[in-house]
């Protein structure tokens, strides 16, 4: 994952700092917000003073996210300056009176009345010991936060956390890994170094939100085995996966929903083997004007709207070859790995695509279930 030398630098910077500022882009992703909340919580447990950049208003569908560690944080502390034009309003005496909950500054005139218009209140430069940027390739992506406070970023040590291959490595410590799909993976690795303890249920929900939004529930490109392992760990730790999946739902083309409807009505549950089987024919693709490339979204719809058993198998007939193949999906990643082994399939986007193709649905199902039979037997024996 992250370079160990860079991780060591980052921890050293934190240990030297009393005040830490979490800097986010003006419109941060859910992934970046999740990282900020996890890091803020662990830094607070280490007794650090934490501040955070301005947070966006959350969409109602994401209000379940445990962001309390962020929303309760103040902005960066600054000195406040009171400036008086002493030419037009000369000061004879300055004193103050301090009470339990108030400080009163008293200005006495020297020769003529003091004009309130001659008194200006302004803020000084922001103060912090260390900055943690999250999800920014370059400092300019922090927007007004950077443009209005360039001195702060040039004079303060920065820990740069990002997963983009375009990252500029502008930090004193750069936790940058373009191989991962979500910044949450890097953020959790850093959080474990800050405070070596397992994921809490709230942290687990945040990790899931980061990973599942960036990967579209593993249906958008390939992921590393480490990503799947962390996801499984987060689910085991009590992460609210169903809520995250519900929030990531997007409007879909009517043709895709029509294809899913056809697959849903042809589904049947095998309770004995904890198995849901669905069928999509070549005619289904033709009638809905879709293609096998849509199967990933079909699987995602099953997950979002069905209480799935241990395994979902979708048998589909390719429109061109008229051969029948299978796709496997399970929340049990160890089971998927075993299925990949016995079916000689390819693991892609969180699913296993069987390599074999058969002339009919009947033969495809019979042969597939025969291949899986030893798996069911071994699992029952455990």
C-alpha positions as CSV (number, residue, x, y, z in Angstrom):
1,X,0.0,0.0,0.0
2,X,1.6,3.3,1.1
3,X,5.4,3.7,1.1
4,X,6.6,2.8,4.6
5,X,9.1,5.7,4.6
6,X,6.4,8.2,3.8
7,X,4.1,6.7,6.4
8,X,6.8,7.0,9.0
9,X,7.4,10.7,8.0
10,X,3.7,11.4,8.3
11,X,3.5,9.9,11.8
12,X,6.6,11.9,12.9
13,X,4.9,15.1,11.7
14,X,1.8,14.3,13.7
15,X,3.8,13.5,16.8
16,X,5.5,16.9,16.7
17,X,2.2,18.8,16.2
18,X,-0.3,20.0,18.8
19,X,-2.7,21.5,16.2
20,X,-3.6,19.7,13.0
21,X,-5.6,21.1,10.1
22,X,-7.6,18.9,7.7
23,X,-7.8,20.5,4.3
24,X,-10.4,19.4,1.8
25,X,-11.4,20.5,-1.7
26,X,-14.3,22.9,-1.9
27,X,-16.5,20.1,-3.1
28,X,-15.0,17.0,-1.5
29,X,-16.0,13.5,-2.5
30,X,-17.7,11.2,0.0
31,X,-14.5,9.2,-0.1
32,X,-12.4,12.2,1.1
33,X,-15.0,13.2,3.7
34,X,-14.9,9.6,5.1
35,X,-11.1,9.8,5.4
36,X,-11.2,13.1,7.1
37,X,-13.7,11.9,9.7
38,X,-11.7,8.7,10.4
39,X,-8.5,10.7,10.8
40,X,-10.1,13.4,12.9
41,X,-11.5,10.8,15.3
42,X,-8.2,9.1,15.9
43,X,-6.3,12.4,16.2
44,X,-8.8,13.6,18.9
45,X,-8.2,10.3,20.8
46,X,-4.5,11.2,20.7
47,X,-5.3,14.6,22.3
48,X,-4.6,16.7,19.2
49,X,-6.4,20.0,18.5
50,X,-8.1,19.5,15.2
51,X,-9.5,22.1,12.7
52,X,-11.1,21.4,9.3
53,X,-11.8,23.4,6.2
54,X,-15.4,24.4,5.4
55,X,-17.7,21.4,4.8
56,X,-20.4,21.2,2.2
57,X,-24.0,20.7,3.0
58,X,-24.7,16.9,2.9
59,X,-27.3,15.5,0.6
60,X,-30.2,13.9,2.6
61,X,-29.3,10.4,1.4
62,X,-25.9,10.7,3.1
63,X,-27.1,12.1,6.4
64,X,-26.6,8.6,8.0
65,X,-22.8,8.9,7.7
66,X,-21.1,9.3,11.1
67,X,-19.4,12.6,10.4
68,X,-19.7,13.9,13.9
69,X,-15.9,14.0,14.4
70,X,-15.8,16.5,11.5
71,X,-19.0,18.6,11.9
72,X,-18.1,19.5,15.5
73,X,-14.7,20.8,14.6
74,X,-13.9,24.6,14.5
75,X,-12.2,26.4,11.6
76,X,-8.6,27.3,11.8
77,X,-7.7,29.6,14.7
78,X,-6.5,33.1,13.8
79,X,-5.4,36.2,15.7
80,X,-7.9,39.1,15.6
81,X,-6.5,42.6,15.1
82,X,-8.1,45.9,16.2
83,X,-6.7,48.7,14.2
84,X,-7.4,52.4,15.0
85,X,-6.7,55.4,12.8
86,X,-4.9,57.5,15.5
87,X,-4.6,60.5,13.3
88,X,-8.3,61.3,13.0
89,X,-9.0,59.5,16.3
90,X,-6.1,60.0,18.7
91,X,-6.1,57.6,21.7
92,X,-5.3,58.9,25.2
93,X,-5.5,55.7,27.1
94,X,-6.1,52.0,26.3
95,X,-7.1,49.5,29.0
96,X,-9.3,46.4,29.3
97,X,-11.6,44.8,31.9
98,X,-11.9,41.1,32.1
99,X,-15.0,39.4,33.5
100,X,-15.9,35.7,33.8
101,X,-17.3,35.5,30.2
102,X,-16.3,38.7,28.6
103,X,-13.3,40.9,27.8
104,X,-14.0,44.6,27.3
105,X,-11.4,46.8,25.6
106,X,-11.7,50.5,26.6
107,X,-10.3,53.3,24.4
108,X,-10.2,56.8,26.0
109,X,-10.0,59.8,23.6
110,X,-7.0,62.1,23.8
111,X,-8.1,65.4,22.2
112,X,-11.4,64.7,20.4
113,X,-14.1,62.0,20.2
114,X,-13.1,58.6,18.8
115,X,-15.0,57.8,15.6
116,X,-16.2,54.2,15.4
117,X,-15.6,54.4,11.6
118,X,-11.8,54.7,12.5
119,X,-11.9,51.3,14.2
120,X,-11.3,48.3,12.0
121,X,-11.3,44.6,13.1
122,X,-9.5,42.1,10.9
123,X,-8.1,38.6,11.2
124,X,-4.4,37.5,11.0
125,X,-2.9,34.5,9.3
126,X,-4.3,31.1,10.2
127,X,-2.3,29.0,12.6
128,X,-1.6,25.3,12.7
129,X,1.4,23.0,13.2
130,X,0.6,20.5,10.5
131,X,-1.8,20.3,7.5
132,X,-3.3,17.1,6.1
133,X,-4.7,17.5,2.6
134,X,-7.1,14.8,1.4
135,X,-8.0,14.1,-2.2
136,X,-6.2,17.0,-3.8
137,X,-3.8,16.4,-6.7
138,X,-2.3,20.0,-6.4
139,X,-2.7,22.7,-3.8
140,X,-4.7,24.8,-6.3
141,X,-7.5,22.3,-6.1
142,X,-8.2,23.5,-2.5
143,X,-9.7,26.6,-4.1
144,X,-10.1,29.7,-2.0
145,X,-8.6,28.0,1.0
146,X,-5.3,28.0,-0.7
147,X,-5.5,31.2,-2.7
148,X,-6.4,33.2,0.4
149,X,-3.8,31.5,2.6
150,X,-0.8,30.7,0.5
151,X,1.7,31.5,3.2
152,X,0.0,29.0,5.5
153,X,0.6,26.2,3.0
154,X,4.1,27.2,2.1
155,X,5.3,27.5,5.7
156,X,3.5,24.6,7.3
157,X,4.4,20.9,6.9
158,X,1.9,19.0,4.8
159,X,0.8,15.4,4.8
160,X,-0.6,14.7,1.3
161,X,-3.1,11.9,1.1
162,X,-4.4,11.0,-2.4
163,X,-4.9,8.1,-4.9
164,X,-4.5,10.0,-8.1
165,X,-1.7,9.2,-10.6
166,X,-1.6,13.0,-11.3
167,X,-0.8,13.9,-7.7
168,X,2.0,16.5,-7.5
169,X,3.6,15.1,-4.4
170,X,3.7,18.5,-2.8
171,X,3.8,17.3,0.8
172,X,6.6,16.8,3.3
173,X,5.0,13.3,3.6
174,X,3.2,11.9,0.5
175,X,0.8,9.1,1.2
176,X,-0.1,8.7,-2.5
177,X,-0.9,5.3,-4.1
178,X,-2.5,5.4,-7.6
179,X,-3.0,1.7,-7.5
180,X,-5.9,1.8,-5.0
181,X,-9.4,2.8,-6.1
182,X,-10.3,4.9,-3.0
183,X,-8.5,7.4,-0.8
184,X,-10.2,5.6,2.1
185,X,-7.8,2.7,1.7
186,X,-4.8,5.0,2.2
187,X,-6.6,6.9,5.0
188,X,-7.4,3.8,7.0
189,X,-3.8,2.6,6.7
190,X,-2.7,6.0,8.1
191,X,-5.4,5.9,10.8
192,X,-4.1,2.5,12.0
193,X,-0.7,4.0,12.4
194,X,-2.1,6.9,14.4
195,X,-3.9,4.6,16.8
196,X,-3.4,0.9,16.4
197,X,-6.9,-0.5,17.1
198,X,-9.5,-2.3,14.9
199,X,-12.2,-0.6,12.9
200,X,-15.1,0.7,14.9
201,X,-18.6,0.3,13.4
202,X,-18.7,4.0,12.5
203,X,-15.3,3.9,10.9
204,X,-16.4,0.7,9.0
205,X,-19.4,2.6,7.6
206,X,-17.1,5.4,6.5
207,X,-14.6,3.0,4.8
208,X,-17.5,1.3,3.0
209,X,-18.9,4.7,1.8
210,X,-15.5,5.6,0.4
211,X,-14.7,2.3,-1.3
212,X,-18.2,1.6,-2.7
213,X,-18.7,5.1,-4.1
214,X,-15.4,5.1,-5.8
215,X,-15.8,1.6,-7.3
216,X,-19.6,1.7,-7.8
217,X,-19.9,-1.3,-5.6
218,X,-17.0,-3.0,-7.4
219,X,-18.7,-2.8,-10.7
220,X,-16.5,-0.1,-12.2
221,X,-13.1,-1.5,-13.1
222,X,-10.8,-3.9,-11.4
223,X,-9.9,-3.8,-7.7
224,X,-7.0,-5.1,-5.7
225,X,-7.4,-8.1,-3.4
226,X,-6.4,-5.7,-0.5
227,X,-9.5,-3.6,-1.3
228,X,-11.8,-6.6,-1.1
229,X,-10.1,-7.7,2.2
230,X,-10.7,-4.2,3.7
231,X,-14.3,-4.2,2.5
232,X,-14.9,-7.6,4.1
233,X,-13.3,-6.3,7.3
234,X,-15.5,-3.3,7.3
235,X,-18.7,-5.4,6.9
236,X,-17.6,-7.7,9.7
237,X,-17.0,-4.7,11.9
238,X,-20.6,-3.6,11.5
239,X,-20.4,-1.1,8.6
240,X,-23.8,-0.2,7.3
241,X,-23.4,-1.6,3.8
242,X,-27.1,-1.5,2.8
243,X,-27.4,2.2,3.7
244,X,-24.3,2.9,1.6
245,X,-25.6,1.0,-1.3
246,X,-28.9,2.8,-1.1
247,X,-27.2,6.1,-1.1
248,X,-25.1,5.3,-4.2
249,X,-28.1,4.4,-6.3
250,X,-28.3,6.5,-9.4
251,X,-31.0,7.1,-12.0
252,X,-30.7,4.4,-14.7
253,X,-31.9,4.3,-18.3
254,X,-35.3,2.7,-18.7
255,X,-33.8,0.1,-21.0
256,X,-31.6,-1.1,-18.2
257,X,-34.5,-1.3,-15.8
258,X,-36.5,-3.2,-18.3
259,X,-33.7,-5.8,-18.6
260,X,-33.5,-6.1,-14.9
261,X,-37.2,-6.5,-14.7
262,X,-37.0,-9.5,-17.1
263,X,-34.2,-11.0,-15.1
264,X,-36.0,-10.5,-11.8
265,X,-39.2,-12.3,-12.8
266,X,-37.1,-15.2,-14.0
267,X,-35.3,-15.6,-10.7
268,X,-35.7,-18.5,-8.3
269,X,-34.3,-19.1,-4.8
270,X,-32.6,-22.3,-3.8
271,X,-32.9,-22.2,0.0
272,X,-31.0,-25.4,0.6
273,X,-27.8,-24.0,-1.1
274,X,-28.5,-20.4,-0.2
275,X,-28.5,-19.6,-3.9
276,X,-30.4,-17.2,-6.2
277,X,-30.5,-18.0,-9.9
278,X,-31.5,-15.6,-12.6
279,X,-31.8,-16.0,-16.4
280,X,-31.3,-13.4,-19.2
281,X,-32.0,-14.6,-22.8
282,X,-30.7,-13.2,-26.1
283,X,-34.2,-12.0,-26.7
284,X,-34.1,-10.0,-23.5
285,X,-31.1,-8.1,-24.8
286,X,-32.8,-7.5,-28.1
287,X,-36.2,-6.4,-26.7
288,X,-34.6,-3.9,-24.3
289,X,-31.9,-2.8,-26.8
290,X,-29.1,-3.6,-24.3
291,X,-26.0,-5.8,-24.4
292,X,-24.0,-8.1,-22.0
293,X,-22.0,-5.1,-20.9
294,X,-25.0,-4.1,-18.8
295,X,-24.8,-7.2,-16.7
296,X,-22.7,-5.5,-14.0
297,X,-25.5,-3.0,-13.4
298,X,-28.1,-5.8,-13.4
299,X,-26.1,-7.5,-10.6
300,X,-25.9,-4.2,-8.7
301,X,-29.7,-3.8,-8.9
302,X,-30.2,-7.3,-7.5
303,X,-28.0,-6.4,-4.6
304,X,-29.7,-3.1,-4.0
305,X,-33.3,-4.4,-4.1
306,X,-33.1,-8.1,-3.0
307,X,-32.0,-9.7,0.2
308,X,-29.5,-11.9,-1.5
309,X,-28.5,-15.3,-0.2
310,X,-24.9,-16.5,-0.2
311,X,-24.5,-16.5,-3.9
312,X,-26.2,-14.9,-7.0
313,X,-25.7,-16.7,-10.4
314,X,-26.9,-14.9,-13.5
315,X,-27.0,-17.2,-16.6
316,X,-27.1,-15.2,-19.8
317,X,-27.3,-16.0,-23.5
318,X,-24.9,-14.0,-25.6
319,X,-26.9,-12.3,-28.4
320,X,-24.3,-13.1,-31.1
321,X,-23.1,-16.7,-30.3
322,X,-26.3,-17.8,-28.6
323,X,-24.0,-19.6,-26.1
324,X,-24.9,-19.5,-22.3
325,X,-22.4,-18.3,-19.7
326,X,-22.6,-17.5,-16.0
327,X,-21.7,-14.6,-13.7
328,X,-21.2,-15.1,-10.0
329,X,-21.6,-12.5,-7.3
330,X,-21.3,-13.0,-3.5
331,X,-20.6,-10.8,-0.5
332,X,-18.3,-13.6,0.7
333,X,-15.1,-12.9,-1.1
334,X,-13.5,-16.2,-0.1
335,X,-16.4,-18.0,-1.7
336,X,-15.9,-16.0,-4.9
337,X,-12.2,-16.9,-4.9
338,X,-13.1,-20.6,-4.7
339,X,-15.7,-20.3,-7.5
340,X,-13.0,-18.6,-9.6
341,X,-10.8,-21.6,-9.0
342,X,-13.3,-24.3,-9.8
343,X,-14.8,-22.5,-12.8
344,X,-11.5,-21.2,-14.2
345,X,-13.3,-17.9,-14.3
346,X,-12.0,-14.4,-14.5
347,X,-12.4,-12.1,-11.5
348,X,-13.5,-8.6,-12.6
349,X,-15.4,-5.7,-11.0
350,X,-16.1,-7.8,-7.9
351,X,-17.7,-10.7,-9.9
352,X,-16.5,-14.0,-11.4
353,X,-17.2,-14.5,-15.1
354,X,-17.2,-18.2,-15.9
355,X,-15.0,-19.1,-18.9
356,X,-17.2,-21.9,-20.1
357,X,-20.1,-21.4,-22.5
358,X,-22.9,-24.0,-23.2
359,X,-25.5,-24.5,-25.9
360,X,-28.5,-24.2,-23.6
361,X,-29.6,-22.9,-20.2
362,X,-30.4,-26.4,-18.9
363,X,-26.8,-27.6,-19.7
364,X,-25.2,-24.4,-18.3
365,X,-27.1,-24.7,-15.0
366,X,-26.5,-28.5,-14.6
367,X,-22.8,-28.3,-15.4
368,X,-22.3,-25.2,-13.2
369,X,-24.1,-26.7,-10.2
370,X,-22.1,-29.9,-10.6
371,X,-18.8,-27.9,-10.5
372,X,-20.0,-26.1,-7.4
373,X,-21.2,-29.2,-5.6
374,X,-17.9,-29.9,-3.9
375,X,-17.8,-26.3,-2.6
376,X,-21.2,-26.7,-0.9
377,X,-20.2,-30.0,0.6
378,X,-16.9,-28.7,2.0
379,X,-18.7,-25.6,3.5
380,X,-21.3,-27.8,5.2
381,X,-18.5,-29.9,6.7
382,X,-16.8,-26.9,8.2
